[in-house]
Amino acid sequence: MSSTTVITDIARLVTNDPSLGDGSPLGLIHDAAVVIDGDRVAWIGESRQAPATDNRVDAGGRAVIPGFVDSHSHLVFAGDRTEEFNARMSGRAYSVGGIRTTVAATRAASDEDLERNLVRHLREALRQGTTTFETKSGYGLTVEDESRALRIASRHTDEVTYLGAHIVSPDYADDPAAYVALVTGEMLDACAPHARWIDVFCEKGAFDGDQARAILTAGRAKGLHPRVHANQLTYGPGVQLAVELDAASADHCTHLTDADIDALAGSATVATLLPGAEFSTRAAWPDARRLLDAGATVALSTDCNPGSSFTSSVPFCIALAVRDMGMTPDEALWSATAGGAAALRRDDIGRLTPGAYADLALLDAPSHVHLAYRPGVPLVSQVWRRGVREV
């Protein structure tokens, strides 16, 4: 039988259930407690009403939030792109061509080196409150390298995405159509057993709308659900394609027309915003306010990758979203937890209600607002994942 644990003396508990607490989207409960039974939340409510349990943990007046759900990352890679970042900060514009540097390093790395690097970044993210993450292939661009990236990733998360269509492989620079045929054929066959999702970088310099549709449609036929890198560098067909194919998310969403926003608001496709990329490339910020006011569902994620957003910190992205993207602290936290869960089409994470996984973080602060109010401060003091304290 599993043991039960109660965490008491929580100053503010974020449940993300509007039927609870103050009735807001965050479902805030003051002077709260959480009961954990095994790997699930068994009870939530006011501390004075908490039932007896096997173990008791005093939160000491801290805030408790659901663990962050990072629904967009690129963590199977080798090397870094320090020189590229330094050049960009000195005035040179970012281009998708920089990905080729990481492709060369990743191909040259051993499985052990790739997994060691992945685990290092996962531990780094966990210390900052991330309890669920999605990650992609996309830095191998050969059948062997893409499939091994997914095998490595699948040992650490269920949310694995096949991104053979990150860019056209340098090996096929003169024949993009042949590379699309590879991505939708032999490479897909090798990768599909190790992934849940398929993604494509639908962007000028990567894959156009017709190529992206062919790739995502082929993946869907193999049982993979679509996600789309959409409208990051310029206006394009990515968002409309994501909605057309019922993609779980359209990611980046930096350059949106009114029609794009209306399409997102009228669909189940989540607009995943990745402010770390704009911060690291000095690009225009996505307009989260526009999306939220239209009724679109918004997620916030890190886009952790060595080229355009080398951060694993969801709290940092929350601070950026509040400071530069028009989000309130409440909206940013919801988007980094429940929004991320929606982008993965999950209802067992990103919230703290009975039956959900007991994934949560304690903050050295009385309120979640401090995540934006005190940017850069390591506020996460404890992290519990599946009912076990890991930090």
Salt bridges, closest charged atoms under 4 A:
ASP39 OD1 - ARG40 NE 3.68
GLU46 OE1 - ARG48 NH2 2.89
GLU84 OE1 - ARG81 NE 2.83
GLU84 OE2 - ARG88 NH2 2.66
ASP111 OD1 - ARG148 NH1 2.70
ASP113 OD1 - ARG116 NH1 2.61
GLU115 OE1 - ARG155 NH2 2.88
GLU115 OE2 - HIS156 NE2 2.70
GLU134 OE2 - LYS136 NZ 2.72
ASP145 OD1 - ARG148 NE 3.07
GLU159 OE1 - ARG196 NH1 2.81
GLU159 OE2 - ARG346 NH1 2.70
ASP171 OD2 - ARG107 NH2 2.94
ASP189 OD1 - LYS222 NZ 2.97
ASP199 OD2 - LYS136 NZ 2.90
ASP199 OD2 - HIS229 ND1 2.98
ASP210 OD1 - ARG213 NH1 3.54
GLU244 OE1 - ARG213 NH2 2.96
ASP246 OD1 - ARG345 NH2 3.00
ASP251 OD2 - HIS72 ND1 2.65
ASP258 OD1 - ARG290 NH2 2.83
ASP293 OD1 - ARG289 NE 3.08
ASP303 OD1 - HIS72 NE2 3.03
ASP303 OD1 - HIS74 NE2 3.30
ASP303 OD2 - HIS252 NE2 3.84
ASP324 OD1 - ARG323 NH1 2.80
ASP330 OD1 - HIS368 NE2 2.68
GLU331 OE1 - ARG289 NH1 2.87
ASP348 OD1 - ARG346 NE 2.79
ASP364 OD1 - ARG62 NE 2.65
GLU390 OE1 - ARG385 NH2 2.78
